[in-house]
Amino acid sequence: MDYTEILSRRYKGKQWHLVGNDYDGLTWLDESTKPTKTKLDSLWSEVATEIANEAAAKVAARQAVLDKLGLTADEAAALLG
């Protein structure tokens, strides 16, 4: 569970401060209602999936470039030294 990721991705533009990575460390500075721990916890699964999908997309994009160049990852690394 990463409350910073959840808050950053699902509460963009809201003002908050988090000490550590525990709900008890969350100070809500925004005029809107502070989300509950239950609400934030329920968002983690979709945020974690989003993070994994972004990582997979980066790997796929990198591989697509290597494929266009006709290089392996090891060959590209050797070129970039």
C-alpha positions as CSV (number, residue, x, y, z in Angstrom):
1,M,0.0,0.0,0.0
2,D,1.4,3.3,-1.1
3,Y,-0.7,6.2,0.2
4,T,1.5,8.8,-1.6
5,E,0.8,7.1,-4.9
6,I,-2.9,6.9,-4.2
7,L,-3.2,10.5,-3.2
8,S,-1.0,11.8,-6.0
9,R,-3.0,9.9,-8.6
10,R,-6.5,10.1,-7.3
11,Y,-6.5,13.4,-5.5
12,K,-4.6,15.6,-7.9
13,G,-4.8,19.3,-7.0
14,K,-5.7,18.6,-3.4
15,Q,-3.5,19.8,-0.6
16,W,-2.3,17.2,1.8
17,H,0.8,16.3,3.8
18,L,1.9,12.7,4.6
19,V,4.4,11.7,7.2
20,G,5.6,8.2,6.6
21,N,3.3,5.9,4.7
22,D,0.5,5.4,7.2
23,Y,-3.0,6.9,7.2
24,D,-2.4,8.3,10.7
25,G,0.4,10.4,9.2
26,L,-2.0,12.1,6.7
27,T,-2.9,15.7,7.3
28,W,-5.5,17.0,5.0
29,L,-4.9,20.6,4.1
30,D,-7.5,21.0,1.4
31,E,-11.0,22.4,1.9
32,S,-12.5,19.2,0.5
33,T,-13.4,16.3,2.8
34,K,-10.4,14.1,3.8
35,P,-10.8,10.6,2.2
36,T,-11.2,7.8,4.7
37,K,-8.6,5.1,5.2
38,T,-11.2,2.6,3.8
39,K,-11.6,4.7,0.7
40,L,-7.8,5.1,0.1
41,D,-7.3,1.4,0.8
42,S,-10.0,0.5,-1.7
43,L,-8.2,2.5,-4.4
44,W,-4.9,0.7,-4.0
45,S,-5.7,-2.2,-6.3
46,E,-6.5,0.0,-9.2
47,V,-3.6,2.3,-8.6
48,A,-1.2,-0.7,-8.3
49,T,-2.6,-2.1,-11.6
50,E,-2.1,1.4,-13.2
51,I,1.5,1.5,-12.1
52,A,2.1,-2.1,-13.4
53,N,0.5,-1.2,-16.7
54,E,2.7,1.9,-17.1
55,A,5.8,-0.1,-16.4
56,A,4.8,-2.7,-18.9
57,A,4.1,0.0,-21.5
58,K,7.6,1.4,-21.0
59,V,9.1,-2.0,-21.5
60,A,7.0,-2.6,-24.6
61,A,7.9,0.8,-26.1
62,R,11.6,0.2,-25.4
63,Q,11.4,-3.2,-27.0
64,A,9.6,-1.7,-30.1
65,V,12.5,0.7,-30.6
66,L,15.0,-2.1,-30.3
67,D,13.1,-4.2,-32.8
68,K,13.0,-1.3,-35.3
69,L,16.7,-0.9,-34.9
70,G,17.3,-4.6,-35.1
71,L,19.2,-4.7,-31.8
72,T,19.0,-6.7,-28.7
73,A,18.9,-5.0,-25.3
74,D,22.5,-6.2,-24.7
75,E,23.7,-4.7,-28.0
76,A,22.0,-1.4,-27.3
77,A,23.6,-1.3,-23.8
78,A,27.0,-2.0,-25.4
79,L,26.5,0.9,-27.8
80,L,25.5,3.3,-25.1
81,G,28.4,2.0,-23.0
